[in-house]
Amino acid sequence: MKVGLDLIEIDRVEQTLDRYARFRERCFTAAERDYCESRPYPAQHYAARFAGKEAVGKALGFGVARAFAWKDVEIAGRPKPDVRLSGQVEQWARRVGAGSIDLSLTHSEAIAAAVCVVADVG
């Protein structure tokens, strides 16, 4: 079993959303963007999903940011998030023998956090 954890300041994500128009498209799938934009305070939900992607990458031992593979980890569903892998990250997960992926997201007024647990296959 492998574990990944990530925390991020929501205002940092909000500033990035305001400053860089392509941040949404570069880091989030269309379904993730639709969900986040449907919420009263989108930055909170973008931040939680961003932390989730980082936590998944850490648990898998794959540098999501380093490989610019943000959209290869899609976080869908609520209230319990489901993780869908594709591309480079999916290939990596197969290579390292990753089994099921469990993800938990949370946020306060200021911080978003994620914990990911990846089971070993076999």
N, C-alpha and C positions, 0 to 999 in steps of 0.2 A: 504494500500500500504506500502511496505517495501523497503528500499534502502540500498545498500551495495556499498562501495567504497574501492579501493585498489590501492596503488602505489608501484612500486618496481624498484630498480636500475638495469638496463640492465647488467652492468658489474658484478654485484653480481650473476645474473643468469648464465652469461657466465662462470664465475669462477666455479660455481657449476657444470655446464655441463662438463667442463674440468676435474674437480677433481673427480667426482663421476659417474662412468660409468652407474650405474643403475638408476640414477636420471630420465632420459628420460622415461624408462620403468615403473618406480614406479609412476610417476605423470601424464603421458600423454598417451592417447590412441594411437593405431597404426595410425589412421587417422590424429590425431593432429601431431604426429611425422613426418608423410609423408609430411604434409603441411609445417611445420616449416623447415624441412630439404631441401625443394624445393626452399626456399627463399635465396637471396644473403647473408643475415646476420641472420642466424637462431636464435641466442640468442635474438634478438629483438622480434621475434614472439613467442618464448617460454615464454619470460618475460610477454608479453601482455596476453597470455593465462593463465599463472600462476596467474597474477593479476585478470583476469576474474574469475577463479575458486574461488579465495579468496572473490571477491566481491559477487558472487552468494551465497557462504556459509554464508557470513555476512548478506545478505538480507534475507536469509531463516532462520537465527538464528541457523545454524548448523555449528559446528566447523570442517570444511573439513580437516584441518591439524591435529587436535586432533584425529579425527576418522580415519585418513589415508585413506580417501575416495576420493583421488585426481581424480581417473579415473571414479568415479561416476558422475562427471560433465564433459561432453565433449563439447568443443566449436568448432563448425564446420561452414563452410561457409565463404564467403567473397563476397562483401565488408561488408555486414551486418552479424555479427556473430549470429549463432543460438545456443541455449543451449539445450543439451540433457541430461536428468538426468537418472540415473539407480541406482540399489542397495540401499544402506542405505540412500542416499540423496533423491532418488525418494520416498522412503517410508516416510521419514521425511516430504517432501514437501506435500504429501497427508495428513499426520497427522495434519499439521499446517494450512491446507486450502490454500496452495499457488496456485495462478492462473497462468496466463501467465507470462513469464519471458522475460524481455527485457535487452539486454546487449550492451554496447558500449565500444570498446577498442580503445586505442590510444597509440602512443609512440613518443618520441623525440629521439634525439641521445643518451640521458643518462637515461631516465625514461620511464617506461611503466605504463599505468594507465587503470583502468576499473571502470565503473559505472554500477550497476545492479539495475533494478526496478522490483519488484515482486508484481503483482496485487493480491488482496484478491479475493477469490472465493465468488460469491454470491453478 
